[in-house]
Amino acid sequence: TGTKSVDEPSSLMTADLKEYMTQEAPTGKVALVFTDVQSSTKLWENRKMEMAEAISLHDGILRGLLKKHRGYEVRTEGDAFFVVFWSVIDAFNWCFESQLELLNAEWPEKLLDYPPAKLEEPYWAGVRVRMGVHLGQPACKRNPIHGRMEYFGPVVNEADRIADSGHGGQVICTKSVVDDLEKAEKEGKIESSLKTKWLGKYPYEGVTQVLDIYQVIHPALEGRGVTGPGKFPELRIDWTLPNAYESTNFPESRRGSKSEEKKGMPKTKGSNVKASLAKGSE
């Protein structure tokens, strides 16, 4: 009697899963993006049924745009994504296309009457997602079980903490990202304009020096803000960190009797750079 052949695991994969498992992972100097839904705990507590649908919609939008912009999904935790890109142009293309699709998505009606996801045309609708972009060369290795690339090291921790300091609907980044965008502009790789606004120098846990943090603004979302058009509250910073007093925005109420001098403040509070929202993922 003949023996029955057993399919190899790879032959049992769907085409999408096989593509996911064999996707080329960015290595070397990469753009790291962390995202998170603001006030998700409150939303789950007060709009449980609607949030189940909303998170499915949120995940579908973010995940659905990754292939287009050469993004590599490293992991998700709840409603938070960690994604790595080959370039900062790809990263911003993904961030802002995601923000625009989230804004225009068909959210559950009852979700839109609750403050953290309230409909406030033309700039707010549905869950509000904070995003942070950092640039660096993390350590990486393939997971021996599933074969996907894992990223770790100080630059990953920095990227996570930087993103977490932002607010829902806000996209922030480090100076290394802005410098890279300006370089791409000079090399003629860029077409459409993004504005960058210098927010200040900020301390982060595990980082010895305060970091220059910028808000990045897409033309279609220029008026999006909380405290005013294009304006958000102060970043969510732990002001008890040892080097916090070096921040340009250190709260005066926390200073001692002897005022600490603010260090290294740039002459201008912002700059304009251009980034491709149409190409750059080619």
Backbone bond lengths (Angstrom), bond angles and torsions (degrees), N, CA, C in turn:
res aa  C-N    CA-C-N  psi(-1)  N-CA   C-N-CA  omega(-1)  CA-C   N-CA-C  phi
1 T - - - 1.457 - - 1.523 109.57 -
2 G 1.354 115.42 146.28 1.466 118.99 179.90 1.512 112.27 -78.57
3 T 1.279 116.53 156.96 1.469 120.93 177.88 1.514 108.84 -94.88
4 K 1.327 114.86 144.93 1.458 120.87 -179.33 1.527 108.47 -84.53
5 S 1.306 116.32 128.11 1.465 118.56 178.95 1.527 110.11 -76.66
6 V 1.323 114.30 145.59 1.465 120.26 177.95 1.515 108.44 -104.96
7 D 1.308 116.35 126.73 1.471 120.10 -179.12 1.517 110.39 -61.52
8 E 1.324 114.85 140.38 1.458 119.65 171.46 1.524 108.36 -66.90
9 P 1.358 117.72 148.92 1.467 119.93 179.86 1.521 112.76 -53.20
10 S 1.353 116.72 -37.11 1.468 119.31 -177.43 1.526 111.76 -64.01
11 S 1.353 116.83 -29.16 1.457 119.16 -178.79 1.517 112.31 -76.55
12 L 1.332 116.30 -14.83 1.453 120.88 179.27 1.524 112.21 -90.58
13 M 1.340 117.03 -7.28 1.458 121.13 -178.60 1.522 110.84 -74.47
14 T 1.313 116.21 147.02 1.455 119.89 169.83 1.524 107.06 -72.42
15 A 1.320 116.76 162.67 1.471 120.73 -179.90 1.527 110.58 -59.88
16 D 1.340 116.65 -41.73 1.465 120.66 -179.02 1.520 111.36 -64.78
17 L 1.329 116.85 -42.27 1.453 120.31 -179.17 1.523 110.44 -67.33
18 K 1.322 116.23 -40.32 1.466 119.52 179.08 1.520 110.57 -62.98
19 E 1.338 116.16 -41.32 1.463 120.34 178.28 1.530 110.49 -63.48
20 Y 1.328 115.64 -40.70 1.469 121.27 178.95 1.530 110.69 -62.72
21 M 1.328 116.78 -44.19 1.459 121.45 -176.14 1.527 112.60 -72.47
22 T 1.323 116.78 -25.41 1.467 119.69 -177.03 1.530 112.71 -106.60
23 Q 1.328 117.41 7.82 1.464 121.24 -178.84 1.525 110.78 -59.63
24 E 1.324 115.86 137.59 1.465 120.23 177.24 1.523 109.06 -70.87
25 A 1.307 115.65 129.32 1.467 120.66 -176.94 1.525 111.13 -93.46
26 P 1.338 117.62 134.39 1.462 120.07 175.82 1.530 110.74 -61.66
27 T 1.309 116.57 137.78 1.461 121.00 177.10 1.520 108.86 -136.32
28 G 1.323 115.91 171.25 1.458 120.26 -177.56 1.517 110.18 79.09
29 K 1.326 116.65 -138.74 1.464 121.35 179.00 1.523 108.39 -80.42
30 V 1.317 116.75 115.25 1.460 120.85 -174.09 1.525 110.95 -130.70
31 A 1.333 115.27 163.03 1.467 121.39 174.16 1.522 107.89 -95.71
32 L 1.326 115.85 127.73 1.460 121.70 -178.77 1.523 109.31 -109.47
33 V 1.321 117.00 129.80 1.459 121.58 -178.91 1.528 109.95 -125.05
34 F 1.326 115.60 128.87 1.462 121.50 172.37 1.526 107.72 -115.69
35 T 1.319 116.71 139.27 1.461 121.59 177.78 1.522 109.78 -129.33
36 D 1.320 115.56 159.70 1.466 119.99 179.28 1.525 109.06 -161.96
37 V 1.324 116.64 144.21 1.466 121.21 177.71 1.528 108.95 -84.93
38 Q 1.326 115.71 126.12 1.465 120.42 179.62 1.526 111.10 -73.13
39 S 1.328 115.52 139.21 1.474 122.84 175.80 1.529 112.66 58.73
40 S 1.320 117.07 32.28 1.466 119.25 -177.85 1.527 112.28 -64.90
41 T 1.331 117.34 -33.96 1.467 119.97 179.13 1.524 110.70 -61.81
42 K 1.327 117.01 -46.15 1.467 121.31 178.47 1.522 110.82 -63.02
43 L 1.316 115.59 -40.06 1.464 119.57 -179.75 1.525 111.00 -64.70
44 W 1.319 117.30 -42.26 1.463 120.42 178.16 1.526 111.29 -65.45
45 E 1.325 116.89 -37.79 1.464 120.64 -179.16 1.522 112.23 -69.18
46 N 1.324 116.57 -34.56 1.463 120.33 -173.41 1.529 115.29 -106.59
47 R 1.326 117.60 -16.70 1.461 121.26 -179.49 1.535 108.74 -140.14
48 K 1.327 115.61 56.59 1.463 120.88 -172.28 1.523 113.06 -58.37
49 M 1.314 117.84 -50.91 1.463 121.09 -178.00 1.530 111.28 -63.90
50 E 1.310 116.39 -43.11 1.458 121.03 -178.67 1.538 111.16 -67.97
51 M 1.335 116.25 -34.88 1.466 119.48 -178.78 1.522 111.69 -68.99
52 A 1.317 117.48 -33.04 1.464 119.41 177.27 1.527 109.65 -59.28
53 E 1.328 116.01 -42.66 1.459 121.06 177.67 1.524 110.93 -71.03
54 A 1.335 115.64 -40.24 1.467 120.67 -176.87 1.523 111.96 -64.74
55 I 1.329 117.83 -42.46 1.454 120.23 -178.59 1.526 110.70 -68.56
56 S 1.311 116.45 -35.57 1.464 119.79 175.59 1.526 110.02 -62.11
57 L 1.333 115.97 -41.04 1.465 121.87 178.49 1.532 110.12 -66.87
58 H 1.323 116.70 -46.32 1.473 123.43 177.98 1.527 110.82 -56.75
59 D 1.327 116.43 -50.01 1.464 120.80 -178.52 1.530 111.09 -63.20
60 G 1.321 115.94 -39.64 1.456 120.18 -179.96 1.514 112.74 -63.76
61 I 1.333 116.59 -39.38 1.465 121.24 179.80 1.523 110.43 -67.50
62 L 1.335 116.92 -52.43 1.466 120.36 -177.78 1.525 111.60 -62.97
63 R 1.323 115.72 -45.60 1.465 120.12 -178.12 1.536 111.07 -70.87
64 G 1.311 116.25 -34.99 1.458 120.21 -177.50 1.515 114.36 -67.92
65 L 1.337 117.63 -21.16 1.461 121.48 -179.06 1.530 113.44 -95.85
66 L 1.316 117.27 -4.48 1.463 120.38 -175.50 1.527 112.67 -64.01
67 K 1.320 116.73 -46.78 1.467 119.66 -177.34 1.524 111.14 -60.39
68 K 1.322 116.41 -42.04 1.465 121.31 -178.90 1.521 111.37 -58.29
69 H 1.331 116.40 -36.10 1.464 120.58 -175.02 1.530 113.06 -109.87
70 R 1.324 116.29 19.64 1.465 122.90 174.61 1.532 112.52 58.94
71 G 1.321 115.73 34.86 1.452 120.46 179.85 1.517 111.73 -84.97
72 Y 1.315 115.88 146.31 1.468 122.42 -179.19 1.524 108.28 -117.72
73 E 1.324 115.72 110.50 1.462 120.37 -179.67 1.528 109.71 -73.61
74 V 1.313 116.00 116.20 1.460 120.84 -178.84 1.521 110.15 -86.61
75 R 1.327 115.16 -49.19 1.467 118.88 177.51 1.524 110.07 -166.11
76 T 1.325 114.20 162.46 1.461 121.46 171.10 1.517 107.59 -128.98
77 E 1.320 115.56 144.70 1.463 121.70 175.21 1.517 106.91 -133.37
78 G 1.333 116.50 104.99 1.457 119.61 -175.04 1.514 109.07 66.20
79 D 1.346 116.37 -117.74 1.466 120.08 179.46 1.525 112.17 -103.49
80 A 1.335 117.15 13.23 1.466 121.78 -178.56 1.529 111.06 -100.70
81 F 1.321 115.87 136.67 1.466 121.67 178.08 1.530 110.05 -113.07
82 F 1.339 115.83 144.62 1.463 122.42 167.96 1.518 105.73 -122.05
83 V 1.339 115.75 117.01 1.461 121.72 -175.06 1.526 109.11 -130.29
84 V 1.329 115.79 143.46 1.464 121.43 178.52 1.528 108.82 -118.11
85 F 1.333 115.53 140.98 1.457 121.76 -178.53 1.526 110.39 -126.21
86 W 1.337 114.43 156.29 1.451 120.26 178.17 1.526 112.09 -68.31
87 S 1.328 117.12 -28.69 1.468 120.59 -177.68 1.524 110.75 -148.00
88 V 1.323 115.95 161.06 1.468 119.76 177.95 1.523 110.53 -69.11
89 I 1.329 117.64 -27.15 1.465 120.39 177.38 1.523 109.30 -64.00
90 D 1.330 115.87 -47.21 1.470 119.79 176.79 1.527 110.40 -59.32
91 A 1.322 116.01 -41.29 1.469 120.62 -177.78 1.524 111.21 -61.95
92 F 1.333 117.03 -46.43 1.460 119.85 -179.12 1.520 112.00 -71.57
93 N 1.320 116.88 -35.00 1.463 118.92 174.73 1.524 109.69 -56.32
94 W 1.327 115.95 -46.18 1.463 121.06 -179.59 1.529 111.50 -67.06
95 C 1.327 116.65 -45.56 1.470 120.36 -178.94 1.528 111.28 -56.91
96 F 1.327 116.71 -50.55 1.457 118.79 -173.04 1.518 113.46 -79.65
97 E 1.321 117.51 -31.10 1.461 117.62 174.51 1.532 109.11 -67.34
98 S 1.338 115.97 -36.22 1.468 120.15 176.15 1.524 110.67 -64.31
99 Q 1.336 117.09 -45.67 1.463 120.51 -179.92 1.527 110.74 -60.26
100 L 1.315 117.42 -41.16 1.461 120.81 -178.61 1.527 111.56 -70.51
101 E 1.326 117.13 -38.72 1.470 119.49 177.24 1.526 110.93 -68.71
102 L 1.327 117.44 -37.00 1.465 120.63 176.46 1.527 110.08 -62.53
103 L 1.331 116.13 -41.45 1.467 121.27 -179.94 1.529 111.42 -62.14
104 N 1.311 116.30 -36.96 1.472 120.68 -174.67 1.527 114.29 -99.17
105 A 1.329 116.95 7.79 1.464 120.60 -178.08 1.533 111.39 -72.73
106 E 1.332 115.53 161.21 1.465 121.90 177.93 1.529 109.30 -90.03
107 W 1.320 116.01 87.44 1.455 121.23 -177.61 1.530 110.82 -81.41
108 P 1.333 117.61 153.00 1.468 119.99 174.96 1.524 109.93 -56.67
109 E 1.325 116.30 135.04 1.463 120.84 -174.97 1.525 113.35 -56.21
110 K 1.319 116.15 -41.95 1.461 119.40 -176.95 1.526 112.24 -68.86
111 L 1.320 116.68 -21.92 1.467 120.42 177.26 1.521 110.46 -69.98
112 L 1.337 115.70 -34.28 1.458 121.18 -173.56 1.530 113.96 -76.34
113 D 1.349 117.20 -4.80 1.465 117.89 176.74 1.532 111.55 -103.66
114 Y 1.336 116.58 6.31 1.466 120.38 178.57 1.530 108.41 -103.84
115 P 1.338 118.67 129.03 1.469 122.94 -170.28 1.533 117.72 -43.41
116 P 1.355 120.93 -48.18 1.471 118.47 -177.25 1.531 114.93 -65.61
117 A 1.333 116.70 -11.78 1.472 119.85 179.25 1.519 110.81 -133.85
118 K 1.312 116.03 19.93 1.462 121.64 -172.27 1.521 113.26 -64.42
119 L 1.330 114.76 144.30 1.461 121.36 175.23 1.525 109.17 -75.80
120 E 1.324 116.08 116.89 1.472 122.21 177.08 1.521 106.49 -136.75
121 E 1.314 115.61 85.22 1.463 120.35 -175.80 1.528 111.52 -63.63
122 P 1.335 118.21 146.42 1.466 126.12 5.72 1.531 114.29 -100.63
123 Y 1.353 117.90 7.11 1.464 118.47 -170.10 1.523 116.16 -109.16
124 W 1.332 117.51 -8.79 1.461 118.69 -176.07 1.524 111.35 -132.98
125 A 1.322 115.38 135.79 1.463 121.92 172.76 1.524 108.08 -170.54
126 G 1.325 116.13 125.29 1.460 120.09 177.36 1.514 113.45 82.36
127 V 1.335 115.70 -169.41 1.465 120.07 -176.27 1.525 110.18 -59.68
128 R 1.326 114.98 143.74 1.462 121.55 -177.93 1.531 108.50 -105.25
129 V 1.310 115.68 120.95 1.462 121.24 -171.75 1.530 111.20 -109.81
130 R 1.321 115.81 122.22 1.468 120.65 174.00 1.522 108.16 -83.70
131 M 1.338 116.00 144.43 1.464 120.90 179.47 1.521 109.69 -138.47
132 G 1.328 115.93 138.68 1.453 121.06 177.01 1.514 110.35 -130.81
133 V 1.339 116.42 137.21 1.465 122.10 -177.54 1.524 109.65 -120.46
134 H 1.323 115.82 131.53 1.466 121.79 179.51 1.519 107.47 -133.92
135 L 1.319 116.95 160.30 1.458 121.61 -178.71 1.521 109.19 -128.03
136 G 1.330 116.80 134.12 1.448 119.45 179.36 1.513 111.90 178.11
137 Q 1.326 114.38 -175.75 1.461 120.59 -178.09 1.525 109.34 -119.12
138 P 1.324 116.97 88.79 1.459 120.34 -179.18 1.523 111.64 -75.44
139 A 1.322 115.67 159.06 1.461 119.98 169.70 1.519 107.13 -73.01
140 C 1.311 117.59 146.41 1.467 118.93 -179.89 1.529 110.65 -148.41
141 K 1.315 114.49 150.10 1.466 120.53 176.21 1.523 108.50 -156.36
142 R 1.311 116.05 154.42 1.464 120.16 -179.88 1.520 110.48 -81.07
143 N 1.323 115.18 137.96 1.451 120.16 175.96 1.531 108.55 -68.51
144 P 1.328 118.44 126.40 1.472 120.52 -176.03 1.532 113.81 -67.11
145 I 1.324 117.89 -17.29 1.462 120.85 -178.56 1.526 111.47 -86.42
146 H 1.335 116.41 -56.65 1.475 118.62 -176.01 1.526 114.25 -104.86
147 G 1.323 117.86 -7.68 1.457 120.16 174.13 1.513 116.34 82.30
148 R 1.328 117.66 -4.13 1.467 120.27 178.90 1.533 109.52 -77.49
149 M 1.349 115.67 151.45 1.456 120.76 -179.65 1.521 110.56 -75.39
150 E 1.326 115.11 140.45 1.461 121.46 175.09 1.528 107.70 -117.37
151 Y 1.323 115.21 145.07 1.468 121.21 -177.11 1.528 108.84 -121.98
152 F 1.314 115.87 139.33 1.458 118.66 -178.93 1.530 110.56 -155.19
153 G 1.315 115.58 173.81 1.459 121.00 -179.41 1.516 111.99 114.00
154 P 1.339 116.65 175.65 1.471 122.11 -176.06 1.520 114.42 -54.31
155 V 1.347 118.31 -40.24 1.466 120.05 -176.38 1.528 111.23 -65.52
156 V 1.331 117.44 -31.23 1.465 120.90 177.70 1.523 109.79 -70.78
157 N 1.339 116.71 -43.38 1.463 120.55 177.94 1.524 111.08 -62.39
158 E 1.334 116.33 -40.84 1.466 120.64 178.29 1.525 110.15 -61.66
159 A 1.325 116.79 -47.12 1.466 121.12 -178.28 1.526 111.12 -59.44
160 D 1.316 116.72 -41.68 1.461 122.14 179.71 1.525 110.74 -62.74
161 R 1.312 116.70 -47.80 1.472 120.58 -177.22 1.520 111.89 -69.35
162 I 1.323 116.69 -36.16 1.471 120.23 177.76 1.521 110.12 -63.62
163 A 1.320 116.79 -47.81 1.466 120.36 -179.69 1.519 111.16 -60.90
164 D 1.321 116.70 -39.55 1.464 121.14 -177.53 1.528 112.44 -67.13
165 S 1.327 117.17 -18.65 1.468 119.38 -179.13 1.525 112.38 -81.59
166 G 1.327 117.33 -10.00 1.455 120.62 -179.35 1.518 113.18 -83.92
167 H 1.318 115.72 -175.77 1.465 122.49 -179.36 1.528 110.30 -119.09
168 G 1.320 115.88 159.78 1.454 120.89 179.08 1.520 111.67 -56.16
169 G 1.328 116.88 132.00 1.461 121.12 -179.07 1.508 114.15 85.25
170 Q 1.329 117.10 -4.40 1.461 122.26 -178.23 1.530 109.44 -103.57
171 V 1.337 115.64 139.97 1.466 121.47 175.47 1.518 107.35 -116.66
172 I 1.331 116.48 120.54 1.459 120.49 -179.13 1.525 109.79 -122.62
173 C 1.324 116.18 162.24 1.462 120.11 -179.73 1.520 110.13 -155.04
174 T 1.330 115.43 173.20 1.457 122.39 179.83 1.530 110.43 -96.12
175 K 1.324 115.69 169.54 1.462 121.03 -178.87 1.529 111.38 -62.88
176 S 1.327 117.04 -34.54 1.468 119.46 179.79 1.529 110.67 -60.39
177 V 1.318 116.67 -33.69 1.468 121.39 178.47 1.528 109.99 -69.29
178 V 1.334 116.51 -45.91 1.463 120.82 179.08 1.528 110.52 -61.36
179 D 1.337 116.62 -43.40 1.471 120.40 178.55 1.521 110.97 -59.86
180 D 1.320 116.67 -39.92 1.458 121.05 -179.40 1.533 110.90 -67.39
181 L 1.341 116.70 -38.45 1.465 120.64 176.93 1.528 110.92 -63.62
182 E 1.328 115.98 -42.55 1.462 120.02 -179.80 1.524 110.87 -64.59
183 K 1.330 116.03 -36.85 1.462 120.31 177.41 1.526 110.07 -64.83
184 A 1.338 116.32 -43.34 1.467 120.64 179.11 1.527 110.95 -62.76
185 E 1.336 115.75 -35.14 1.465 120.61 178.11 1.526 110.38 -62.99
186 K 1.326 116.01 -45.29 1.464 120.29 -179.15 1.522 111.79 -64.79
187 E 1.332 115.48 -30.25 1.463 119.98 -178.88 1.530 112.13 -83.94
188 G 1.338 116.52 0.00 1.453 121.48 176.58 1.513 115.14 74.53
189 K 1.342 116.80 26.23 1.464 120.13 -178.69 1.530 112.39 -91.81
190 I 1.353 115.91 2.80 1.443 118.93 -167.99 1.525 113.04 -126.43
191 E 1.334 114.64 150.28 1.464 118.70 -176.63 1.522 114.05 -123.55
192 S 1.311 119.37 -56.01 1.454 120.03 -173.87 1.519 112.49 -93.87
193 S 1.305 116.70 159.52 1.444 119.05 -175.67 1.517 115.55 -94.37
194 L 1.322 113.88 135.90 1.468 121.99 169.52 1.512 105.53 -118.54
195 K 1.297 117.52 142.69 1.463 120.30 175.41 1.517 109.03 -97.52
196 T 1.313 114.97 143.87 1.462 119.14 172.47 1.526 108.59 -119.09
197 K 1.301 115.39 137.18 1.457 121.05 -179.71 1.526 108.75 -123.30
198 W 1.323 115.97 119.18 1.459 120.48 179.37 1.528 109.20 -69.69
199 L 1.333 116.68 123.87 1.465 121.05 -178.70 1.516 112.69 -95.16
200 G 1.339 116.47 -24.67 1.454 119.61 -179.47 1.518 111.67 139.02
201 K 1.326 114.61 -177.50 1.469 121.81 175.55 1.525 107.78 -100.20
202 Y 1.345 116.35 130.27 1.461 119.92 -174.27 1.523 112.25 -131.57
203 P 1.339 115.87 149.67 1.464 120.52 177.53 1.537 110.65 -90.04
204 Y 1.314 115.37 146.86 1.460 120.17 175.28 1.524 109.10 -137.63
205 E 1.305 115.25 145.09 1.459 120.49 -179.03 1.526 110.52 -58.60
206 G 1.337 115.60 131.94 1.451 120.68 178.34 1.514 114.57 84.65
207 V 1.340 117.32 -0.78 1.467 121.64 179.86 1.527 107.77 -114.26
208 T 1.322 117.10 121.61 1.470 120.07 -173.70 1.524 113.09 -71.12
209 Q 1.336 117.20 -34.25 1.455 120.24 -179.56 1.523 111.03 -104.00
210 V 1.338 115.90 151.07 1.466 118.92 174.73 1.533 107.99 -71.26
211 L 1.312 116.73 146.81 1.470 121.83 -174.61 1.523 112.30 -109.73
212 D 1.321 116.50 139.82 1.468 121.40 173.05 1.524 108.20 -74.13
213 I 1.333 115.79 122.94 1.460 121.23 -178.47 1.532 109.27 -116.68
214 Y 1.322 114.98 136.60 1.464 121.94 -178.11 1.528 110.38 -121.53
215 Q 1.322 115.30 147.43 1.458 120.62 169.08 1.519 107.01 -97.65
216 V 1.323 116.03 135.05 1.469 120.83 -179.70 1.528 107.93 -108.40
217 I 1.322 115.65 132.98 1.466 120.52 -171.99 1.525 110.66 -124.45
218 H 1.313 115.36 125.32 1.468 122.21 175.87 1.533 108.14 -84.63
219 P 1.341 118.13 140.95 1.473 120.18 -178.83 1.521 113.87 -52.58
220 A 1.328 117.81 -37.27 1.466 120.93 -178.20 1.523 112.78 -74.84
221 L 1.351 116.44 -12.27 1.464 120.77 -178.73 1.525 111.58 -120.84
222 E 1.321 115.98 21.55 1.465 120.65 -174.71 1.524 112.54 -60.83
223 G 1.325 117.18 -32.21 1.462 120.11 -178.67 1.517 114.12 -88.62
224 R 1.330 117.49 -1.42 1.465 120.16 -179.14 1.529 109.60 -70.41
225 G 1.320 114.93 127.21 1.455 119.44 179.03 1.513 110.40 -168.55
226 V 1.325 116.10 176.81 1.460 122.39 180.00 1.526 110.47 -116.52
227 T 1.328 115.84 -47.52 1.467 120.20 -178.71 1.522 111.75 -93.49
228 G 1.324 116.55 -3.41 1.462 122.65 179.94 1.515 107.37 166.82
229 P 1.337 118.73 170.73 1.464 121.00 179.21 1.529 111.63 -56.05
230 G 1.317 116.68 120.53 1.458 121.25 179.39 1.515 114.59 74.72
231 K 1.334 116.84 6.00 1.472 120.21 -175.58 1.521 111.69 -115.87
232 F 1.321 114.86 138.41 1.456 121.74 177.82 1.521 109.01 -123.37
233 P 1.335 117.61 162.30 1.467 119.40 176.58 1.529 110.80 -60.97
234 E 1.320 115.73 168.66 1.460 121.20 176.21 1.528 109.50 -54.01
235 L 1.327 116.16 146.80 1.458 119.84 178.42 1.526 110.76 -58.31
236 R 1.324 115.94 153.06 1.456 122.78 -178.10 1.534 108.58 -82.74
237 I 1.323 114.64 91.10 1.470 122.01 -171.94 1.525 111.37 -114.56
238 D 1.326 116.00 143.45 1.462 121.40 172.92 1.524 107.42 -85.38
239 W 1.325 115.63 100.64 1.466 120.62 -175.38 1.532 113.04 -78.18
240 T 1.326 116.73 2.20 1.474 119.20 177.58 1.530 111.86 -93.11
241 L 1.324 117.96 -1.50 1.463 120.71 179.01 1.540 109.77 -63.20
242 P 1.336 117.75 148.10 1.470 121.55 -175.16 1.524 114.89 -54.99
243 N 1.333 117.83 -36.24 1.471 120.03 -177.88 1.521 113.05 -100.11
244 A 1.325 116.94 14.57 1.472 120.09 -176.40 1.524 112.38 -61.14
245 Y 1.335 116.63 -32.34 1.473 119.48 -177.22 1.530 111.94 -64.97
246 E 1.352 116.60 -17.16 1.459 119.98 178.58 1.531 112.25 -78.50
247 S 1.315 116.71 -9.67 1.456 120.12 179.79 1.521 110.77 -65.62
248 T 1.322 115.72 143.13 1.466 120.02 176.69 1.523 111.00 -68.43
249 N 1.333 116.84 -18.63 1.460 121.22 -177.64 1.523 112.82 -112.78
250 F 1.320 117.13 21.88 1.460 120.42 -179.36 1.534 109.22 -59.04
251 P 1.343 117.44 127.46 1.474 120.36 -176.56 1.524 112.11 -59.77
252 E 1.318 115.67 128.52 1.465 120.09 -179.99 1.527 111.40 -59.11
253 S 1.321 116.09 -31.64 1.467 120.03 -178.04 1.525 112.20 -64.78
254 R 1.347 117.06 -19.34 1.452 121.01 -178.93 1.527 112.71 -94.26
255 R 1.305 117.03 -9.30 1.459 119.91 -178.70 1.520 110.63 -74.47
256 G 1.345 114.41 150.55 1.459 120.12 177.27 1.509 109.80 -79.24
257 S 1.302 117.17 -169.42 1.460 121.38 -178.61 1.516 111.16 -65.25
258 K 1.348 115.23 -30.65 1.463 118.77 178.27 1.522 108.54 -96.76
259 S 1.308 115.87 114.27 1.470 120.17 -176.51 1.523 110.79 -67.25
260 E 1.329 115.10 135.15 1.454 121.02 176.64 1.528 108.41 -86.62
261 E 1.299 114.75 136.18 1.461 118.78 179.79 1.525 110.64 -76.44
262 K 1.310 115.43 134.23 1.457 119.60 177.26 1.527 109.27 -72.28
263 K 1.315 115.86 135.24 1.453 120.22 -173.36 1.525 112.36 -110.56
264 G 1.325 114.72 143.70 1.452 121.34 167.95 1.506 117.11 64.72
265 M 1.329 119.44 28.47 1.461 119.92 -178.84 1.530 110.59 -71.83
266 P 1.331 118.03 125.53 1.467 120.05 177.71 1.525 111.38 -60.99
267 K 1.314 116.66 156.73 1.459 120.99 -178.94 1.519 111.89 -68.62
268 T 1.324 116.77 -31.97 1.462 119.83 178.55 1.508 109.67 -118.96
269 K 1.316 116.79 154.37 1.454 121.55 -176.76 1.511 113.19 -94.26
270 G 1.284 117.34 11.96 1.457 117.11 179.77 1.502 111.52 -177.56
271 S 1.286 116.45 174.82 1.454 121.49 176.89 1.512 107.49 -154.19
272 N 1.295 115.46 163.54 1.453 119.48 176.78 1.522 108.36 -109.16
273 V 1.300 116.64 132.36 1.442 121.58 173.83 1.507 107.12 -129.22
274 K 1.308 116.42 165.35 1.461 120.51 177.89 1.511 108.14 -116.84
275 A 1.302 115.13 142.26 1.462 119.17 176.38 1.500 110.06 -140.93
276 S 1.306 116.41 141.76 1.460 120.96 -178.62 1.508 111.41 -75.50
277 L 1.310 115.61 128.04 1.454 120.30 174.90 1.527 108.90 -109.82
278 A 1.312 115.89 0.38 1.461 119.73 179.84 1.520 110.05 -114.41
279 K 1.347 116.25 -43.06 1.454 118.16 176.04 1.512 108.46 -116.11
280 G 1.305 117.11 -174.66 1.449 120.25 -177.07 1.496 110.27 106.33
281 S 1.325 117.14 -18.48 1.453 121.46 175.71 1.520 109.39 -103.60
282 E 1.298 115.18 6.22 1.465 118.84 -175.52 1.524 110.37 -73.55
